[in-house]
Amino acid sequence: MKEKGWKDIPLGGLILEAGNAERYKTGSWRTFRPIWDEEVCIQCLRCWIYCPDNSIVVREEKMVDINYDYCKGCGICSTECPVEAIKMMEEGECLAKKREGE
Amino acid sequence: MKKIVALTGDEVAAEAMRQINPDVVAAYPITPQTEIVQKFSEFVADGKVLTEMVRVESEHSAMSACVGATAAGARAMTATSANGLALMWEVCYIAASCRLPIVMVVVNRALSAPINIHCDHSDSMGTRDSGWIQLYSENCQEIYDNLIQAVKIAEDKNTLLPVMVTLDGFIISHAMERVELLGDKRVSDFIGKYENPHSLLDMENPVTYGPLDLFDYYFEHKRQQVEAMEKAVEAIRKVGKEFGELSARAYDLIEGYQLDDADFVTIALGSTAGTIKVVVDELREEGVKAGLLKIRAFRPFPAQEIIQALRKSKAVAVLDRSASFGAQGGPVFLEVRSALFQEEKKPPIVNYIYGLGGRDIGVKDIRGVYENLQRIAETQRLPDTIGYLGVRE
């Protein structure tokens, strides 16, 4: 996306369109990635309650995924999980692992 | 209908605020501004204005309340001095950056320490880069006129910036002078109604003020503010002219006094300009071509007007009522000399820091400045660039 110049944006940094924060993906800020183990998860949904970025994807009252587009890697989900179903892994390590697999 | 009254600077500021009848006033008392808010509170208590008066716990909160109110679509005003303005600092930048046309009276007072309640310009000069328009007033009449114009300048569609109207603490704030007032209706017709097209209370069109703005757009928003300040020049001129039609007192960014053919020019702002006019009259009678260049709008800085006005001068002195520690002179001097730098033909220019902490400046001091200017023009030599007028060695 080509970013707009100063003549073409609303004055004063105002956002005139409600809900457009969805288009601002903050996942790239992450250093540690939460890795969810579905086998261990007891579906208590504490991670969903505590996640400050709405990054726990829940369908039909069940946690199904983590949205890495917005997860900033704060690790609250991992801390709050009572059964250690979410482990934090350094992004670099994740990348190395991914490469190994290839 | 013209009404002639005798009021102090603070009282006339309160009177202008009564006629402006803002939706919200949020303020905290501080000497020598206190009487403005005190008097205005009486107007609120007596039902003479429809204003919602917010009695805040600090100046930081006062400016914050004004920011919130203006974003919600209200016309908001406040007043402060010195350390009160310093406490507002952070929110002053936010008000300007959110493009909220707040009008604030600043009764100039020296910043601590040591603690001092008297006039200098260190408070408002410190905020000169905050994005506020600054109008300096010479006397009680100008406070009244500037405040009414400030509302219109701030809310001009091409400006949308907050405006600070300053007056010299005690020298003007507590001095009673003759003032001509306009009728209430003429004032309200002149300023019209404030309409914020992006009100926070507009539920149909939700808007976010002050979101996160990083390296991708912050720079563009600052560029817009630079542009707005440049556009404000036109707004100040236009409103000054319109106000002249209304009151027979037209205003520009600068005011010249015996300036057209002046050889020796002193530049000043605020009440000292009045004292200088007395000296100019005396010198003219003695055959010295003395003149005064009074800066009314310090932000935006009227560089072109000043360059133009100094074309014929043989020597220029800039009087600064605040020091800029470690700089090449006071803030006014820095601007003026910088404006002249690119000119091929420019007069020798000196700076005088004066009046800090309310140190009086008299006719004798100013005569001394003109004498120095004549010596400089004669010898074509600058003794010291910066002089300290009235300080004991």
Interface residues (C-beta under 8 A of the other chain):
Chain A: E3 K4 G5 W6 I9 P10 L11 G12 G13 L14 I15 L16 A18
Chain B: S97 C98 R99 L100 L160 H198 N205 P206 V207 T208 Y209 G210 P211 D213 D216 Y217 Y218 F219 E220 H221 R223 Q224 E227 A228
